Amino acid sequence: MTHYQLKCDQRYADVFDRIVVILHDYRKENFRSPTIAQIASMIGDTEEMVLESLEFGKYFSNHSPLLH
């Protein structure tokens, strides 16, 4: 794996972590999930980055022996 790939993976992981916190807090206050556009606005990133980070998080959690 290249250094660039590791940097990308870390960026997705960082955004994913922020999304998880946002989802938890938003659901607690609003009793529903925010839209992708709302999440992107809250973290100051693009909708594409939000979706890619969610996909990364889904893949990571399905393949990590520590999370099973």
N, C-alpha and C positions, 0 to 999 in steps of 0.2 A: 504494500500500500504506500502510495506516495505521500509526501508531506502535505501537498495540496488537498488530497482526499481526507487526511486527518483533520485539517483545518475546517473543511466543509462539514464533516461529521460533527465536530465540536460545535460549530455554529448551529446546526440543526438541533443538537442536544440542548444547547443553551436556550434557543427559542422554544423548544418543546417544554422545557422546565417552566418557562414563564407562562406558557399556555396552560399548563396543568394548574398553576396557582390561580390564574385568571378564571378558568372554568369553575374551580372550587368556590371562589369568592362570589362570582357572578350568580351561580346557581343558588347559593345560600341566600343572597339578597333578592333575587328576581324569580326564583322557583322555575327557571328554565335555562337553557343553554344560550349563549350568545351566538350570533351568526359569525361566519368566517370574516365578513367585512368588519364587524364590530371588534373581533379579536385583533385583526390587523391594525385597526385604528388604535386600540388600547396599547399595543406593544410598539406601535410606530414602524411597522414593517408592511410588506405587501401581502395580499391574499395568497399569492403563489408560495411565498415563504412559509406562511402559516400551514397551508396544505402539505407542502413538502416536509415540514417539520413533524406534522401529525403522522404522515406516512413513515418517516424515519423512526419516530417513537413507537409506532405499532410494530415495525419490523424489529427494532431493538428489543422491545419487551417480549416478543415471541421467540427470540433467539438468545436471550440472556439466561444462563443457568442460575443467576442470582435472583431472578425475579419469578421463578416458578414455585 
